[in-house]
Amino acid sequence: MDTQKLIVVAAYLDGWKLDSRNPHRPFLINCAGLSILVRAVNGQRWELSGSSPTDSHGRYYGFNYWLGRDVEQPQKSVSHKREAAHIAADLQRRLIPGYVELHAQAKAAIEKHNSALSWCDHI
């Protein structure tokens, strides 16, 4: 995977950067806690998918767990041979807006779930 190109793609996305602590699982991350996993597919494309928020114990369950079975993980496939600016513009237009909205809905569902459980903390 071309991590240098991913760094440039992230630079074109306002507020995002590349988290490459694990070179086999690079993520685009932002300060709001959102993360987009980048996977190489067939040596030709990158598949980018938005990660769901974690619960109060740091566990991932996926968007469909919190929002219903018909909700799919937001993802986009792009050719990694395109210019970094074009990839970033495509993500900004087709992936990130829907992902931000879905992430907020899932986060609200998690908070509602946690508050429903917290009523018994005093028992």
Secondary structure, DSSP 4 states (H G I P E B T S, - for coil): --HHHHHHHHHHSTTEEEE-SSTTS-EEEETTS-EEEEEEETTTEEEEEEPPPB-TTS-B--HHHHH-TT----EEEEETTS-HHHHHHHHHHHTHHHHHHHHHHHHHHHHHHHHHHHTTTT-
